[in-house]
Amino acid sequence: MAIDQVDRRVVIERPTVTSREAGRGAAAPATTSFTKTYRTTAKVVGAVYLGGFVVGLVGSGVFQSILGATGASANLSAVAASSVLLAFGAILWLMAVAGDAAHGVLMFPILRRYHERIAFGYLASRIVDAVFIAVMVLFVLLQIPLASAFVKAAVSDASFFQTVSGLFAQGQVYAYDIGMITLGVSGLMLCYTLYRAKLLPRLVAGWGIVGYAILFVGMLSELMGSGLGLASSIPGGLWEAFVGVWLIAKGFSSSGLAQLGKDALQIDTAR
């Protein structure tokens, strides 16, 4: 009888210690795996930032050299003579559009670990941004068949084609401005999260918040005719170029990623 009681006591006292230690042991590898995964994501995001900056800059140069001053009408004679080059500029901008959407997709898993609503908001605003920039490119491409018809038309019809060209040019400007306003909103959400989650140094993330706030206000005023659109895009554009290099070289902050990984692990464990 005494032997049975001893055996029972031994069996009852065994379990609990190992389950806690196993949980703690699993936490470290999970957090390490999380950090390694998103270091790769940081490099890809940085490359997309730099690529978008370059192709957008070159594409804008091509547009300006052929279309002339947008808002009134395009230089239809120049468009007809350089339609292939204009189409190339449009392709560059479409690559930038793909990059805008890619940002939302790539950053979604990281942002979601900090704040789910911000993650969905950033993804949605990036897609809206990409759609409006694609519409801008469409208005540019419509100038090509219009220019071809302009060259073949009689002199008496020239004013009609210039009027239609002006409508396309104005549509291009509005689509771009709205796309940039949306970019300002998405950038504020991104940089706020980077700042609060400490995924970037506070100074760098703060620069992004200020830059995108200036972009948002400047582009909003541009719709009302302020003429501040180009100037307002400079701080945010420089931030994207700088952060592109930063993410490729250093990635997101290890401490910030580790904290997000621990938070996510705690949420998963609680479930």
N, C-alpha and C positions, 0 to 999 in steps of 0.2 A: 504493500500500500504506500509506503514512504517513497519507494523507487518510482512509482507511477506519478506521484505528485512532483518529484524533482524533474521528471521528463517533461511533464506538462509546463512547468515553469520555464524550462529552457526553450521550449518551442514558442511560448508566448513572448519571450523577451527578445527573440531574434530580429524581427523584421525592421523596424522603423529607421534605424541609422543609415542603412544603405540607400534608401529611396531619396533622401535629401542630398546625400553625397553624389548620387548618380545625376540628379538634376543640376547640381552645381558644375559637375564635370562636363555636362552637355552644353552648358551655357557658353563657355569660352570658345569651343570650336564653332558653334553657331554664329557667334558674334564675329569671329575671325573670318568665316566664310562670307558673311554679309559685307564686311569691309573690303575684301578682295574683289568681290563681284562689282561693287560700285566704284572702285578705283578704275576698273576698265570702262565703266559707264562714263566716268568723268573725262577720260581721255577722248572717248567718242564724241561727247557733248562739246568738248573744247575744239575738236577738229571741225565739227559742224558749225560752231560759231565762227571760226576763222574762214572756213570755206564760204559761208554765207556772206561774210563781210567782203571778201574778195570779189565773188561773182556779182554781188549787188553793186559794188563800186564800179566794176568794169561795165556791167549792164547799163547802169545809169549814164556812164560816159558815152556809150554807144547811142543810147536813146537821145541824149542831148545833142550830140553831134549831127544826127540825122533829122530829128523832128524839130529842132530849134526850140524856141520858147513855147512850152505847152500852156494851154489855157485859152489861147486865141484860136489857133489852128496850126496844123503841122505844115512843114514845108513839103508840099506834095511832090514837087519836082525832084527834090532830094530823096524823098522816100522811094519814088519810082526808080531812081538811079541806083539806090543802095538797099534794095528790098532784102537781099540775102543777108547783108550785114545786120539789118534791123531784126530779121528773124533770129539771127544768132544771139543778139542782145536779149530777145524775148526768151530764148532757151535758157540763157544764163539766169534770168529772173525766175523762170520756172524751177530751176535747181534751187534757188533761194527759197521758193515756196515749199518745196519738198523738205528743206532744212527746217523751216518754221514748224511744220507738222511733226517732223522727227523730234524736235525739242520737247514738244508736249508728251510724246510717247516715251521718250527716254527718261525724262525726269519724273514721270508719273509714279513709278514704284517708290522712288525716294521720297517725294513730297507726300505721298499717301501715308508713309510711316510717321510723318510729323502731324499732318492735318488732312483728313480725307477730302473735305470740301474744297480746300485750297488746291489739292491735286486735281480734282475734277474741273475746277474753275480754270486752272492753268491750261489743262489739256483742251478744254472747250475754246478758250480765248485764242490759243495758238492755232486751232483749226479755223476759227473765224478770220483771224489775221491772214492765214494762208489763202482762204477763199477770196478775200477782197484784193489781195495782191495778184491772184490769178485773174480776177476780173480786170484789174489794171492792165495786165499783159494782153488780155483779149482786146481791149480798146486800142492798144498799140498795134496789134496785128491787123485789126480792121482797117488801119490806115493804108495797108499795102494794096488790097484790091481797089480801095478808093483812089489811091494815087494812080494806079494803072488806068482806071476809067477816066481820071482827070486828064492824063496825057493824051488819050484818044478822043476826048470830047472837043466840041467846038469852043471857041473863045467865049461865046455868049453864055455857055453853061458853066464857066469856071467859077463864078461866084457861088453857084449852088453847091459844088463840090467842096469849096472852101468852107461854106457854112456847115455842111455835114462833118467835115474834118474838125471844125471847131467844137462841135458837140461831142465827138469822140475824144478830143483832147481834154475837154472839161470833165467828161466821165472818167478818164484816166486819172486826173488830178484828185477827184472826189474819192475814187476807189482807193487810191494810195493813201490819202489822208485818213480815211476811216480805218484802213488796215493798220496804219501807224498808231492811231488812237488805241486800237485793240492791243497792239504790241505793248504800248505803255501800261495798260492794265495788267497784262500777263507778266510783264517785267516786274511790276510792283509786287505781285503775288510771289514770284520766284525769289526776288531779293529779300523780301520780308522773311520768307522761310529760311533762306540761306543765313540770314542774320540771326534769327531766333534759335535755329538749330545748330549754329556755329559750324556750318559746313564750309564757310569761307571766313577769313579774318574779318572782324567787324568793320574795319575801315573800307575794305574792298566791297563788302556787301552794302555798306552805307552809301558808297559811291554809286552803286547800281540803283538804290532806292531813289537817290536824288536825281540821277540821270533819267530814269524812266518817268519820274514825276514831271520833270521839265519837258520830256517828249510828249507826255499826255496833254499837258496844259498848252504847249506850243502848237501841237497839231489840232487841238480843239479850237484854238484861236485862229488857226490857218483856215478852217472852214468858214470863219466869219470875215476872212480877208485881211488878217493881220500881217501876213507875209513873214511870219516867224518860223515857219515849218522847218526849213533847212537848218537854221541855227539851232533850233531846239533838239534836233536829232544828233548833234555832235557829241554831247556828253555820254549819251547811251551807246552811240556807235563806238566810241573809244573804249568804253567799258567792255563791250562785247569782244573787241579785239584783244584787250588786255586779259580778260578772263579766259578767252580761248587758249592763250599761251599758258596762263597759270594752271588751268585744269590739265593740260597735256603734260606740263612739267611736274606739278605737285599733286594734282587731284584734289578731291574734297578732303577736308580736315579729318584726320584719323580719329581724333577724340569725338568729333561730331558724329561720324559714322558709327563709332562704337556705342555712343549713347543711343542713337536711333535703333541700333541692333538690339541693345538691352531692353529698350522700351517695347520693341516689337515682340521680343521673346517673352516678356512679362505678360503682354496682352494675349499671346498665343497660349501661354501656360494657364492664364486665368480662364480662358475659354474651355 
